[in-house]
């Protein structure tokens, strides 16, 4: 059986790596890795391949950035020829990025079966582009691998057959489990602190880790300004480290917002190992990322999500995640609750045990 994996953005890479490794242990499987180039610079792509142990892509479409329509259309146009040439028996797509839905659409037209890893997640907010990608991909996929029970419930309610849906657990956690010790060995919080000159009083109360990239937060000038001003104010009581997404940085530059504060440290995007190390050492995390909601839940680190909803409700019901929406007063309250040790203890959701990729490989074989 020839399997093609389609990945395009850094969240995909963490999911592809363990699945490729698990399938590599099976007999009679040939694998092709296609990188759409949706994330294309070294900090957003190349470093992840190196640190995750992924092979160099067999194919790179090099689509680069663009609007959702432009990016999706370019991927669809370019991927078709390679699908016809390679003739895979199955295409595996991951997550909810534009690369995922573009590949699923072309495969459906070519009658190539699609399996969706991380299927069934729903925010029930169609203003979110990723929600459209999830719904369309799941409708087109023949096999659906879910990370949590709510994914199964959503898919069955939407009309998928029970024998198409497989609850396997969270493949992102497979990568976290495998690299957790290595992250601390190579990039301990102390090493990170030294790199950014954060020794001494700056770290006396720990630090918060910040990520922002959702359009609802960074494309709205008023909202982005409110979030940054709030975080800068909070940094007086807790150092904030902000590895800034290129898109978010461009928005700040466009707004003329300059941050020159030792307690609110903006740094360039960093690799998976460095970021995992920072997550493990953080007092809390402020984010709008779905994957970080999951990783912080596994690590037991309090997470404040600046979104009105989440497609990963298990991180709220079971884990350490709190939805603060776009209410900056709520963000302040929840942050100070954590600093005062007034926070609930989360637990690890079922099947988030580092073996989801093995279950996927067994089902496929």
NORSUL-V824214 format. One line per field, one symbol per residue. psi: psi as a letter, one per 40 degrees, with the letter a starting at -180 (. if undefined). A space follows every 10 residues. Layout:
psi=???
This chain:
psi=hhhhhhidid dddddddddd dddeeiiehh ihhhhdedhe iddecddddd defiiiidhh dfdaiiiddd dddddddddd ddddddfidi hhihafiddd ddddddddde fhihhhhfie hhefgeehdd dddddddddd idhhhieidd dddddddeei ideehhheah dddddddded ddddddgidd dddddefeia ddedeaiihh hhehdddeeh dddddddddd ddddedehhh hghhhddddd ddddefhhhg heeghhiiii iddddddddd eidihhiehd ddddddddef hhhhhgieii egddddddae hhheafhddd ddddddddde fgiihiihii egeeeddddd dddd.
